[in-house]
Amino acid sequence: MKLPENFLGATAWTLTLFILLIAAALILLDDPEPLKYSRMAADLKTLEEDFRQQKRSCFVLGASGETGRVLLKELLQRKLFSKVTLIGRRKLDLQDQADDAVVQEVVDFEKLEDFSAAFQGHDVGYCCLGTTRAKAGAEAFVRVDHDYVLKSAELAKAEGCSQFHLESSRGADKSSSFLYLQTKGQVEADIEALGFDRFSIYRPGVLLVDRQESRPAEYVARQFFRAFSSLCPSMSVPIEVVAAAMVSNTLLRPENRTEILENKAIAALGKRVEK
């Protein structure tokens, strides 16, 4: 059946208007321009050289996940640490990421205190550990995204780690009525209370990644935000940019012991000058 041209035209205009309204709303919610991170990114090469001379070590939680895998790649490419420890439930097949600096520690997150030695001797900790309610169920989601993350931070602090970098989520708020955002906000607050010399929280928007186990609704949402990423830069970000921002920010000296990087700040810092 052939639809009338005036019907098709009206439908197209309606869809266009709907998209424009969404875009306008997102612009109003946009993060403020993170000027300091844009300026700092230009000095990263000098900062990297100075950092390497300090022969520091770090650990990574969640290296098997999407952001964690890219974070590990970023760390190894930039060679900032003399030792990189991967802490997880199983050993990973690193394939082309094999490196003499990498050590793998297998732990049981349900009995994490028995594996406190895995957290010894690290200056910096990166946490990309997490799951989803849809994948694991509500109870398991809270256990992973709050309990496992917090216990890891507690052990790291007890073993002398001075910096903790946490991948969280845009909108994280311990008072939120949404379980996901409430859990993310609560673990932020609980880790801050531990008193790290430096605690950096990264709150990315929609993560742009081709997820292998993606559900249809997630796929549609990512394609939408990918298309409008230049118009609404505070709403989405590629995982490569998140990983680069986490590593680059480690080189900088924050104004406060706890800092929160929203999506646009992550994008500004993550889009560093390539070597």
Secondary structure, 3 states (H helix, E strand, C coil): CCCCHHHHHHHHHHHHHHHHHHHHHHHHCCCCCCHHHHHHHCCHHHHHHHHHCCCCEEEEECCCCHHHHHHHHHHHHHCCCCEEEEEECCCCCCHHHCCCCEEEEECCHHHHHHHHHHHCCCCEEEECCCCCHHHHCHHHHHHHHHHHHHHHHHHHHHCCCCEEEEECCCCCCCCCCCHHHHHHHHHHHHHHCCCCCEEEEEECCEEECCCCCCCHHHHHHHHHHHHCCCCCCCCEEEHHHHHHHHHHHHCCCCCCCEEEEEHHHHHHHHCCCCC
